[in-house]
Amino acid sequence: MFSKSCEYAIKSMIFIAQKSKDGARIGIKDIAKGTDSPQHFIAKIMQVLSRKKLVHSVKGPNGGFYMDNLDLQNSIADIVKAIDGDGLYTDCVLGLHACSAENPCPIHSEYSVIKKNFIKMIENNTIGEFRDNLDAGNFHLKSILSV
């Protein structure tokens, strides 16, 4: 459902929210390591998110990324729109240009229910809520390798 860039962005934002609670600033290397994501992608993604004012950044030796209480109120949908645009809201799951309720693709009707629930989920969940769930141990941001 999300592009790889969007996946990295969501994981990064939750990680930053968790690590910057006490005013700390988190660097690109730490974000990449903490989210198990490629550093070069994270650097580009964080520039976009910073320009869109979804996260704060400070340059220099003590710089990095951080979030304040207002940033924590941003929804997952805000991140998706910043990275992937509004295609999730408008595009056909099969990539057809003329798909609509009046001119549906083969899976339009069934998928529209899934899409509606998915959009509701990303719009109704904030970065702060995801951070709190992460802190509570309800989920993780890195792949768990089988032993």
Secondary structure, DSSP 8 states (H G I E B T S, - for coil): ---HHHHHHHHHHHHHHHHTTTS--B-HHHHHHHHT--HHHHHHHHHHHHHTTSSEEE-STT-EEE--TTGGG-BHHHHHHHHHTTHHHHS-TT--TT-SSSS--TTHHHHHHHHHHHHHHHHH-BHHHHHHHHHTTS--SS-----
